[in-house]
């Protein structure tokens, strides 16, 4: 038997982490460290602390480490570049164009199909896939390759659209807009001095609309449903797959032109494009703007923010072009995933399934006033949801449920479709610095490049 020297031991220990990483570094359940990376957004931190503590209690031999942060996307980008992978990831929906998009391109996500074919927690005889909101797992959002394999699991779910002050509308006797013409016509009411808002010692004219400025991705809650209303879900499917002419057609052009109208007629709140999400949302709640695009998480996210007296949350779908067209409600869908390089995949799967338990659903409602993406979540949450959030769910009574998710991009692409559609070009469009034709041309050019990249990757 060969003698093992101190030098040999040092060399073995030095190379062990690299070997573990290269092989996925899987550990047996109940051993080592289990790391959770979670976006700390509208659901806050308390929910994640509760779930981590609950999981720790069930696995006393595991060191459960929670990293919940509002900037988790940027943190993960840096860590992943250095080869440091968490076991479990939860990101906001708008991160789809960042970290998760990169992981999809580079085939770095663990397939989750077996989890959803398995049993649902607290629901005897029910498969997990049948406990999820119908239709979600069949979309490109969950199955980016359109082949039935699931790589992204749904997390927080709820309607998105135009948030407004329900009490103000009821007091003034205003009707919610059904069409874009109805929407812009409301601006005339705001010219009347009796409809001004008092902020401090000043009477201020309300603007019709604001959005989260530097985070233009929030506009998706208005943009995609408006396109679905104009061209149907077929138009959305064509965009999701980067189809030629998917933007350069009459129905989508009409929606782009509606967005371009914000640059005229004093519709957009002054200074909007320079604001962040909390600044614009506070201004809206103070009465400076009538509408802002958002979802059910806004009530919890802005719980401590100032607002005009009597403010209550309401949510209405995006306007349609013509009266009688179907309205659509884009649903928020926070995303859960497991990196294929996770060291403790089995524990990650177990933790993911626990997200859909009754205990988790109640904890989310109790701590954050939000709902998990289970079909029975609102029933289970019961009285833990506020009347404001329950009221916002009534948007589904006025519009059809929809999701949006671009097809999986290839690893070699430099195109960030979310940035092209929203971050880089939507601000210029709604402020008049970019014409509808030029906006459409830029998106179509990006989609052409994406299709070429996809073709080269095959």
N, C-alpha and C positions, 0 to 999 in steps of 0.2 A: 504494500500500500504506500502511495506517494505521500510524502510529508507536505502538509499544507502550511505555507509560510504566512507570516503576517502580511507581507506584500501581496500575496495571492488573495487573502481575505479582503484587503483594501480595494484591489482591482475588481473583485466580484461585487462588492458593495457599490463601487462607483458606477459600474455598468448596469446594475439591477434596475434602476428607474427607467433607463432607456429601453431595456428589454420589456419591462412591464408596459411601457407606452406603446412600443411597436406591436405588441401582441394584444393590445386592448387592456392589458393589466388587470384582468378580471379577478375579483376576490370572491370568496364564498360569502353568502349572506351571513351577517352577524360579525364580520371581521373588518377592521380598518376604519377608514374615514369615508363618510358619505357627504358629498358637497352639493348644496342647492344654490343655484344662481337665479335670482328672481328680480324682475322689474318691480320696483316699488312705485306704483302709480296710484290710480284711483282707489285700489283696494287697500292701500296703506301697508304698513309693516306688521300690524298686530296679527293679521290672518296668518302670515308666513311664520311668525314666531310661534303661534299656536300650533300650526301643523308640524313644525320642526320639533317642538317639545313633545308633541303627541307621538311622533315617529321615534324620537329618542327614547321615550318611556317603553315603547314596544320592542326596542332593540338596544338593551343596556350595554351590549358589548361593542356597539358602533359609536364612533364619534361623529355626531351629526353637526355639520357646519353650514350655517346659513349666511349667504351674502346677498342681502336685499338692498338695492340701491336704485335711485331714479336714473342713474347713468350706467346701468348694468350693461347696456349694449356696447358702449365704448370700452368698459372694463373688460368685457369678454373678448372684444376684438384684439386688445393688447395681450391678454392672457393666452388666447388661442394661438396667436402668432408666435408666442414663446413656448408652445407645446403644453400649456397647462389647461386641462379640460375639467369642467365640473361634471358631476354625475347626472344632474338634472337641471333643465333650463326652463324658465318661464319668462316670456317676453311679451310686450304689448303688440297689438296687431300691426302698428305702423313700423315695427322692427322687421317686418317681413322683407322690406327692401334693403336691409342691412345685414346683420349677423346671420340670420336664418337663411336669407337668400344665398349668401356665400356658402353656408353649410350644405344647402341643397345642391348648388352647382358642383361642389367638390365631393359630393356623396359622403358626407360626414355625419348623417343622421341615422340612428338605429330604426329599423322598421318596427312599427308598433301594431301591425295587423293582428298578431296573435293575442295581444292584450285585449283588443276589442272583440275578438271572437270568444274570449274567455268570459267568466261570470262577472256580473255587475255586483258591487258591494251592496249589502242590505236589501237586495231584490232577488229572492230565491227563484231560481229557474229562468232568470232573465240574463241574456248575453249583454255585455257592456255596450256593444254597438247599438242595441235596441233601447238602451237607456238614455242615449244621447239625442239631442234635438234632431228630429228627422231631416235628412238631406245633407247634413253637415259633412259627414264622413265620405260622401260620394263626390264632393267637390274637389277642384284642383287645389283648393286651400289646404285640405288635409292630405290629398293624394296628388302631389305635383306632377307625377308622370302619367296621370290619367289611366292607370292600369289596375286600380283597385287596391294597391298597396298603400297603407297609411303610414305617414312619417311625422305628421303633426297632429297633436291631440288638442281638442278645444278646451278652453278654460273658462274665463268669464264671458258671458254672453248677454247681449241686450240690444235693444233697438238704438239706432242712431238716426239723426236727422237734424231738424232745426229746433234748437232749444229756445223757448220764449217764456215770458212772464205770464203765466196762466191767469193770475189775479188781475193783471193790467188789462188783458184782453176781455175778461169777463166784465170788469168795471166799465170799460169804454164801449162795450158792445161790439167789438170788432170781430169779424169772421176770420177764421184761419184761411190762408190762401190755398186754393186748389191748383190754380194755374200760375205760370210766371207773370202773366198780365195782372192777375189778382195780387201777386206778391209785390210787384213794383207800384201798383196803384195805392198800396198802403202808405207810400211815402208822402202822398198829399195830406194824409191825416197828421203827419208829423210836422207839417208846416204851421199847423194851428197852435197859437200860444197856449191854449188850454191843455194841450197834450205835451207841453214841455215838461222836463223833470227838474226838480230842485236838487242841486248838488252843492253842499255848503251853503253859501248865501246867494248862489247864482241860479237863474233859470236857464236851462240848457236844452237846445233842440236835440231830440233823439235822432240818431241815424237809423236807417233801415237795417243795416247789416254790418257785422264785423266778423273776423275769423282770427285764428291763432297766429297770424302774421308770419313769423320766422319758421313756424311749423305748418307749412301749407298743406301737409298731408291730411290734416283734419278736414279739409274740404272734400275728401273722398265720401264722407257721409252725406254730402249733397250731390256730388258730381256723378258717381256711379248710379245711384237710384234715378237721377234725372235722365241719364242715358238709357237706362232700362225702361223708363216710362216712355221715352221717345221712340226707341227702336226695338223694345222687347229684350228678353234674356238672350236672344240670338245675337244681338249687338254686343252684349256683354261677353258672351262666349268667344266672339270673334276678336275682341280686344284682348281677352285673357290669353289667347294663343298668338298674339302679335300679327293678326291677319292683315294682309295687304288691303288698304282702303278702309280699315276698321274705324279710322277717325275721319277720313276724307269721304264722307257721305252725308246726305242731307239731314238725317236725324241727329247724328252726333254734332254736325256743324251748328244746328239750331241750338243745341245745349251750350256749345262753346260761345255762341253769340249771346246767349242769355247771361253767361258769366261776364262777358265783355261789357254788358250794360252797367255793371257795377262802377265802371270808370266814368259814367255819365250821370247827370241828374242828382248829384249829392246823395247817392245811395249808401256808399261805403263810408264807415266811420273814419274820420281823419286820423292819420297816423297808424292805421291798422297794420300795415306791412312791417313795421319796426317792432311790434309787440311780441311778447312770448305768450304762451297759453294762459298762464294765470293772470297776466295783465289784461289781456283782451276779455277774458271771462269775467274778471272783476268789473271792468267797464260796462259790460253788457248787464250784469246783475245790478249795477248802480243806476241803470236806465239810459246809458249813453247810446245803446243800440237795441233794436227790437229783437233781432235774431242773431244766433251764433250756431255754427255746426258743432255738434257734440253728441254725447251719449249719456246713458244712465249713470255713469261713474262721476259725472260732473257735480252732482249734489254732494257726494262724500268728499271729493277732491277740494271743493270750495266751501266746506262746512264752516270754516272760521273767517270767511271773507265778507266784507261789507256788501250790503245790497240795499235797494230802495225799499221803503216800508211796504210790507204786504207781499213781497216777492214770493212767488211759488213757481216751482218748476213745471213746465209743460214741454211736450215734444210732438212735433208734427212732421209728416213725410216731406220729401223734396217736392216742389211743384212739378206739374206736368205741362206740356206744351199746349194741349187742347183739352177742354173739359170732357170728361168721360174716359180719358185714357187711364190705364192702370197706374196706380201709384205703387212705388216700391220702398221698402224700408231696409237699408243696409244694416246688417247686424254686426256688432262688435264681436270679436272672437279672439280673446287672448290665447296665446299658443304655448303649448307644453311640448317639450321634446327631450330626447335622450341622445347625446352624442355617441356615435359608434365607437369612439375612443374612451368612453366612460369606463372607469376602473371597476365600478360596482353596478353593473347593468341590472342584475336581478333585484337589488334593492331599489334601483331607480324605477323599475317597472312596478314594483309593489307600491312605492310612494305615489306614482302616477295614478294607479287605480284608486288609491285612497282619496284622491281629490274629488271623486264622484260619490263618496259616501255621504250618508245623512249628516254625520257629524261635521264634515267639511262644508256641506251646503249651508247648514245652520250657522257655522262659524263665519262664513263669508257674508251672510246676510246680517248677522249680529255685529260684526266688527266693521264692515265696509258698506253695508246697505246695497249689495250687489248679488247677482245670481250666477251660479255655475251652469255650464252648458248641458244640463240634464233636462229631459223633457218634464220631469216632475219637480224641478227645483223651486218654482214659485209656490207650489203646494207645500213642499217640505219647509221652505223658509217661513211661510205664514206671516205672523205678525211682526217678525223681525225686520221686514222690509217697510220703509217709510211710505206714507201715502203719496209722497212726491214721486218716488221710483215706481210704485204701482201705477200711478197715473201716467208716467211716461211709457209704460208698456202698452198703453191704449193706442199708441201709434200703430201697432200691428192691426188694430181694428180698421185703420184707414189706408193701409198699404200692405203689399205682399212681401213676405220674408225673402231676403236674398243675401248672398255672400259674394265676395269678389276675391280672386286670387290669380295672379299671373301664372302661366305655365312655368315649370322649372327651367331656368336658364342654363346654358352650358357653362362649363368651368372656365372657358377661355374668353368669355364675353367681357367687354368693358362697359356695357350699357347698363345703367341703373334706371329701369323703367319708372320706378316710383319718383325718382328725382326729375326725370324728364317731364312727366305728366304734372307733377305738383311743385316740388321744391324749386326747380330752376325756372319754370315758365309760367306758373299760375299767377304769381304776384305781378309780373309784368302784364299779363292778360287783364287782370281785374283792375289795374290802375291805368290802362290805356297805353302802356309802353310797348305792347305787342298786339298786333291785330289778330283776329280769329284765324285768318288765312295763314299767317306766319306761325301761330301756335300749332295749328294742325300740321303744317309742313314739318315742323321740328319733331313732333311726335311720330309722324309717318317715317321720317328719316331714321329715327332711333329704332323703330320697329323693323325697318328694312335691314338695318345692321344686325339686329337680334336674329332675324330669320337666317341671314347669311352665316352668323356664328353657329346657329343650331345645325344648319346644313353641313358646315365644316366639321362639326363635332361627331357626326354620324359615321 
